[in-house]
Amino acid sequence: MRQIFSIRSVSVALLMAFAATVTFAGGDHKPKFGGIVVETKVGDMEIVAKPDSIQIYITDHGKAMKLDGAKAKVTLLNGTEKSEADLTVAGDNLEAKGAFKVAKGTKGIALVTLVGKPATTARFEVK
């Protein structure tokens, strides 16, 4: 009996199919609001850090998540300087308004709590 497919060709085909599934399973990871996208356990977070506001948009496979009752705290690190901001629901995102030291190289940690889900963190750096 002649073997039509070699084990190698089948392995390559399966690997390519798996790679395509992984690539498209999470959706589009490009920023939609000019921020930094971070994949987390609860979904994708886009963090938009500006000198006058900090916003976090959370999506699940590209669809905005309901944020009723959600809250977040962002810690910004600039060298040895540390500042914090509490974010609350503002429409389809979490937001804090004020004066924030945000510049290229600013590092941050966002701690987000969604109702019915464990708290999750997202680390980011402003580029």
GROMACS elastic network, one bead per residue, 0.5 to 0.9 nm:
[ bonds ]
;  ai    aj funct       b0    kb
    3     6     6  0.68517   500
    5     8     6  0.81076   500
    5     9     6  0.63795   500
    5    10     6  0.66337   500
    6     9     6  0.53344   500
    6    10     6  0.64203   500
    6    11     6  0.86255   500
    7    10     6  0.52131   500
    7    11     6  0.60720   500
    7    12     6  0.86104   500
    8    11     6  0.50725   500
    8    12     6  0.61591   500
    8    13     6  0.86277   500
    9    12     6  0.50894   500
    9    13     6  0.61497   500
    9    14     6  0.86229   500
   10    13     6  0.50930   500
   10    14     6  0.61575   500
   10    15     6  0.85296   500
   11    14     6  0.51685   500
   11    15     6  0.60642   500
   11    16     6  0.85906   500
   12    15     6  0.50676   500
   12    16     6  0.61508   500
   12    17     6  0.86294   500
   13    16     6  0.51634   500
   13    17     6  0.62115   500
   13    18     6  0.86360   500
   14    17     6  0.50972   500
   14    18     6  0.61246   500
   14    19     6  0.85833   500
   15    18     6  0.50957   500
   15    19     6  0.61318   500
   15    20     6  0.86559   500
   16    19     6  0.50751   500
   16    20     6  0.62204   500
   16    21     6  0.86516   500
   17    20     6  0.51936   500
   17    21     6  0.62799   500
   17    22     6  0.87588   500
   18    21     6  0.50688   500
   18    22     6  0.62129   500
   18    23     6  0.85538   500
   19    22     6  0.51480   500
   19    23     6  0.60433   500
   19    24     6  0.86668   500
   20    23     6  0.50726   500
   20    24     6  0.62185   500
   20    25     6  0.82949   500
   21    24     6  0.54212   500
   21    25     6  0.56362   500
   21    26     6  0.89855   500
   22    25     6  0.52377   500
   22    26     6  0.72562   500
   23    26     6  0.69381   500
   23    27     6  0.77398   500
   24    27     6  0.53876   500
   24    28     6  0.76330   500
   25    61     6  0.75242   500
   26    29     6  0.77039   500
   26    39     6  0.89134   500
   26    43     6  0.87993   500
   26    44     6  0.85517   500
   26    60     6  0.79803   500
   26    61     6  0.53641   500
   26    62     6  0.78676   500
   27    60     6  0.84006   500
   27    61     6  0.50327   500
   27    62     6  0.57386   500
   28    31     6  0.85722   500
   28    61     6  0.76703   500
   28    62     6  0.65149   500
   29    32     6  0.88430   500
   29    37     6  0.64600   500
   29    38     6  0.82129   500
   29    39     6  0.81983   500
   29    44     6  0.76138   500
   29    62     6  0.83162   500
   30    36     6  0.84169   500
   30    37     6  0.68420   500
   31    34     6  0.56476   500
   31    35     6  0.57197   500
   31    36     6  0.62414   500
   31    37     6  0.58707   500
   31    46     6  0.65353   500
   31    47     6  0.89155   500
   32    35     6  0.74157   500
   32    37     6  0.89513   500
   32    46     6  0.79279   500
   33    36     6  0.87211   500
   33    46     6  0.75528   500
   33    47     6  0.85739   500
   33    48     6  0.70844   500
   33    57     6  0.84658   500
   34    46     6  0.84273   500
   34    47     6  0.85529   500
   34    48     6  0.65473   500
   35    46     6  0.57107   500
   35    47     6  0.51583   500
   35    49     6  0.70037   500
   35    55     6  0.87726   500
   35    56     6  0.87461   500
   35   126     6  0.84414   500
   36    45     6  0.79472   500
   36    46     6  0.52618   500
   36    47     6  0.51982   500
   36    48     6  0.65196   500
   36    49     6  0.86256   500
   36   124     6  0.70767   500
   36   125     6  0.78981   500
   36   126     6  0.75220   500
   36   127     6  0.86637   500
   37    44     6  0.65859   500
   37    45     6  0.55457   500
   37    47     6  0.64394   500
   37    48     6  0.89830   500
   37   124     6  0.84010   500
   38    43     6  0.86299   500
   38    44     6  0.57277   500
   38    45     6  0.52177   500
   38    46     6  0.63174   500
   38    47     6  0.78416   500
   38   122     6  0.63665   500
   38   123     6  0.75066   500
   38   124     6  0.73430   500
   39    42     6  0.83151   500
   39    43     6  0.62105   500
   39    45     6  0.63322   500
   39    46     6  0.87789   500
   39   122     6  0.77569   500
   40    43     6  0.52710   500
   40    44     6  0.58109   500
   40    45     6  0.71200   500
   40   120     6  0.71331   500
   40   121     6  0.73809   500
   40   122     6  0.67151   500
   41    44     6  0.82017   500
   41   118     6  0.89878   500
   41   120     6  0.69840   500
   41   121     6  0.88753   500
   42    45     6  0.87311   500
   42    58     6  0.84252   500
   42    59     6  0.85862   500
   42    60     6  0.75371   500
   42   114     6  0.85038   500
   42   117     6  0.75139   500
   42   118     6  0.82837   500
   42   119     6  0.87230   500
   42   120     6  0.72496   500
   43    58     6  0.63273   500
   43    59     6  0.55679   500
   43    61     6  0.74273   500
   43    65     6  0.84686   500
   44    57     6  0.80759   500
   44    58     6  0.55843   500
   44    59     6  0.52226   500
   44    60     6  0.63091   500
   44    61     6  0.78242   500
   44    62     6  0.81290   500
   45    56     6  0.63210   500
   45    57     6  0.55800   500
   45    59     6  0.65706   500
   45   122     6  0.76836   500
   46    55     6  0.80204   500
   46    56     6  0.55399   500
   46    57     6  0.50817   500
   46    58     6  0.64548   500
   46    59     6  0.83397   500
   47    54     6  0.73149   500
   47    55     6  0.58206   500
   47    57     6  0.66239   500
   47    58     6  0.88329   500
   47   110     6  0.84875   500
   47   124     6  0.80072   500
   48    53     6  0.80252   500
   48    54     6  0.56800   500
   48    55     6  0.50457   500
   48    56     6  0.62819   500
   48    57     6  0.82616   500
   49    52     6  0.83197   500
   49    53     6  0.63609   500
   49    55     6  0.64931   500
   49    56     6  0.86129   500
   49   100     6  0.84006   500
   49   102     6  0.66720   500
   49   103     6  0.89376   500
   49   126     6  0.76322   500
   50    53     6  0.51996   500
   50    54     6  0.59593   500
   50    55     6  0.85389   500
   50    99     6  0.87364   500
   50   100     6  0.71086   500
   50   101     6  0.81574   500
   50   102     6  0.59661   500
   50   103     6  0.82098   500
   51    54     6  0.79775   500
   51    98     6  0.77572   500
   51    99     6  0.56927   500
   51   101     6  0.58427   500
   51   102     6  0.53978   500
   51   103     6  0.80751   500
   52    96     6  0.85756   500
   52    97     6  0.58945   500
   52    98     6  0.51434   500
   52   100     6  0.60699   500
   52   101     6  0.88050   500
   52   102     6  0.89513   500
   53    95     6  0.70314   500
   53    96     6  0.55889   500
   53    98     6  0.59054   500
   53    99     6  0.71605   500
   53   100     6  0.71293   500
   54    74     6  0.83180   500
   54    85     6  0.81902   500
   54    87     6  0.77889   500
   54    94     6  0.81668   500
   54    95     6  0.56013   500
   54    96     6  0.53016   500
   54    97     6  0.66150   500
   54    98     6  0.85287   500
   54   100     6  0.82163   500
   55    87     6  0.77022   500
   55    90     6  0.89722   500
   55    93     6  0.65229   500
   55    94     6  0.54929   500
   55    96     6  0.66363   500
   55    97     6  0.87254   500
   56    72     6  0.86260   500
   56    87     6  0.84337   500
   56    93     6  0.55896   500
   56    94     6  0.50748   500
   56    95     6  0.65180   500
   56   110     6  0.87655   500
   57    64     6  0.75385   500
   57    65     6  0.84566   500
   57    92     6  0.70051   500
   57    94     6  0.66215   500
   57    95     6  0.89835   500
   58    62     6  0.89269   500
   58    63     6  0.83787   500
   58    64     6  0.60280   500
   58    65     6  0.59212   500
   58    66     6  0.86144   500
   58    67     6  0.83551   500
   58    92     6  0.84145   500
   58    93     6  0.70420   500
   58    94     6  0.85994   500
   59    62     6  0.53800   500
   59    63     6  0.50561   500
   59    65     6  0.52963   500
   59    66     6  0.89706   500
   60    63     6  0.52652   500
   60    64     6  0.64426   500
   60    65     6  0.63502   500
   61    64     6  0.85152   500
   64    67     6  0.88073   500
   64    92     6  0.71759   500
   64    93     6  0.87149   500
   65    92     6  0.78815   500
   65    93     6  0.89141   500
   66    70     6  0.86568   500
   66    92     6  0.74513   500
   66    93     6  0.89853   500
   66   114     6  0.88785   500
   67    70     6  0.51605   500
   67    71     6  0.82958   500
   67    89     6  0.65850   500
   67    90     6  0.89613   500
   67    91     6  0.83484   500
   67    92     6  0.70547   500
   67    93     6  0.72062   500
   67    94     6  0.78554   500
   67   114     6  0.67728   500
   67   115     6  0.78860   500
   68    71     6  0.89581   500
   68    89     6  0.71347   500
   68   114     6  0.80152   500
   68   115     6  0.74285   500
   69    88     6  0.85156   500
   69    89     6  0.74582   500
   69   113     6  0.86448   500
   69   114     6  0.68960   500
   69   115     6  0.60507   500
   70    87     6  0.89665   500
   70    88     6  0.70389   500
   70    89     6  0.65316   500
   70    94     6  0.78246   500
   70   112     6  0.74496   500
   70   113     6  0.56282   500
   70   115     6  0.59949   500
   71    86     6  0.76154   500
   71    87     6  0.59408   500
   71    88     6  0.52477   500
   71    89     6  0.68342   500
   71    94     6  0.70726   500
   71   111     6  0.84846   500
   71   112     6  0.59920   500
   71   113     6  0.54313   500
   71   114     6  0.67895   500
   71   115     6  0.89133   500
   72    85     6  0.83712   500
   72    86     6  0.59147   500
   72    88     6  0.66916   500
   72    89     6  0.89248   500
   72    94     6  0.71843   500
   72    95     6  0.85361   500
   72   110     6  0.67824   500
   72   111     6  0.54464   500
   72   113     6  0.60826   500
   72   114     6  0.86395   500
   73    84     6  0.69124   500
   73    85     6  0.56189   500
   73    87     6  0.58263   500
   73    88     6  0.88859   500
   73   109     6  0.82242   500
   73   110     6  0.57732   500
   73   111     6  0.52666   500
   73   112     6  0.66460   500
   73   113     6  0.89622   500
   74    83     6  0.83384   500
   74    84     6  0.56014   500
   74    85     6  0.52791   500
   74    86     6  0.65428   500
   74    87     6  0.75476   500
   74   108     6  0.67349   500
   74   109     6  0.56221   500
   74   111     6  0.63159   500
   74   112     6  0.85184   500
   75    82     6  0.69036   500
   75    83     6  0.57392   500
   75    85     6  0.65822   500
   75   107     6  0.83527   500
   75   108     6  0.54292   500
   75   109     6  0.52572   500
   75   110     6  0.64721   500
   75   111     6  0.84518   500
   76    81     6  0.81238   500
   76    82     6  0.56925   500
   76    83     6  0.52617   500
   76    84     6  0.61624   500
   76    85     6  0.82994   500
   76   100     6  0.84307   500
   76   101     6  0.78659   500
   76   102     6  0.78805   500
   76   106     6  0.67443   500
   76   107     6  0.58495   500
   76   109     6  0.67740   500
   76   110     6  0.87874   500
   77    80     6  0.69047   500
   77    81     6  0.57644   500
   77    83     6  0.67516   500
   77    84     6  0.89660   500
   77   101     6  0.88058   500
   77   102     6  0.89526   500
   77   105     6  0.89775   500
   77   106     6  0.58514   500
   77   107     6  0.51061   500
   77   108     6  0.58897   500
   77   109     6  0.85491   500
   78    81     6  0.50585   500
   78    82     6  0.64710   500
   78    83     6  0.86198   500
   78   101     6  0.76639   500
   78   102     6  0.79981   500
   78   103     6  0.83177   500
   78   105     6  0.74609   500
   78   106     6  0.52071   500
   78   107     6  0.66789   500
   78   108     6  0.88303   500
   79    82     6  0.80385   500
   79   105     6  0.89325   500
   79   106     6  0.79887   500
   79   107     6  0.87825   500
   83   100     6  0.79211   500
   83   101     6  0.81593   500
   84   100     6  0.88824   500
   85    96     6  0.65663   500
   85    97     6  0.86643   500
   85    98     6  0.87885   500
   85   100     6  0.85943   500
   86    95     6  0.80554   500
   86    96     6  0.63142   500
   87    90     6  0.87805   500
   87    94     6  0.55165   500
   87    97     6  0.84278   500
   87   112     6  0.89957   500
   88    93     6  0.82485   500
   88    94     6  0.50689   500
   88    95     6  0.54685   500
   88    96     6  0.67285   500
   89    92     6  0.73554   500
   89    93     6  0.58948   500
   89    95     6  0.63222   500
   90    93     6  0.54898   500
   90    94     6  0.55644   500
   90    95     6  0.59836   500
   90    96     6  0.88274   500
   91    94     6  0.77597   500
   97   100     6  0.85713   500
  101   106     6  0.80957   500
  102   105     6  0.83665   500
  102   106     6  0.59103   500
  102   107     6  0.87990   500
  102   126     6  0.76378   500
  103   106     6  0.55204   500
  103   126     6  0.66616   500
  103   127     6  0.79783   500
  104   107     6  0.88220   500
  104   125     6  0.79407   500
  104   126     6  0.52006   500
  105   125     6  0.60499   500
  105   126     6  0.53407   500
  105   127     6  0.60367   500
  106   124     6  0.84856   500
  106   125     6  0.56664   500
  106   126     6  0.52783   500
  106   127     6  0.79755   500
  107   123     6  0.75882   500
  107   124     6  0.58049   500
  107   126     6  0.63690   500
  108   122     6  0.82033   500
  108   123     6  0.57551   500
  108   124     6  0.52473   500
  108   125     6  0.61324   500
  108   126     6  0.81878   500
  109   121     6  0.66889   500
  109   122     6  0.56703   500
  109   124     6  0.63915   500
  109   125     6  0.88750   500
  110   120     6  0.81454   500
  110   121     6  0.54031   500
  110   122     6  0.51333   500
  110   123     6  0.64392   500
  110   124     6  0.81780   500
  111   119     6  0.67918   500
  111   120     6  0.57794   500
  111   122     6  0.67240   500
  112   118     6  0.88374   500
  112   119     6  0.56023   500
  112   120     6  0.54386   500
  112   121     6  0.62167   500
  112   122     6  0.81811   500
  113   116     6  0.87168   500
  113   117     6  0.71012   500
  113   118     6  0.66728   500
  113   120     6  0.65922   500
  113   121     6  0.89208   500
  114   117     6  0.54842   500
  114   118     6  0.71799   500
  114   119     6  0.68190   500
  114   120     6  0.86797   500
  115   118     6  0.81873   500
  117   120     6  0.86057   500
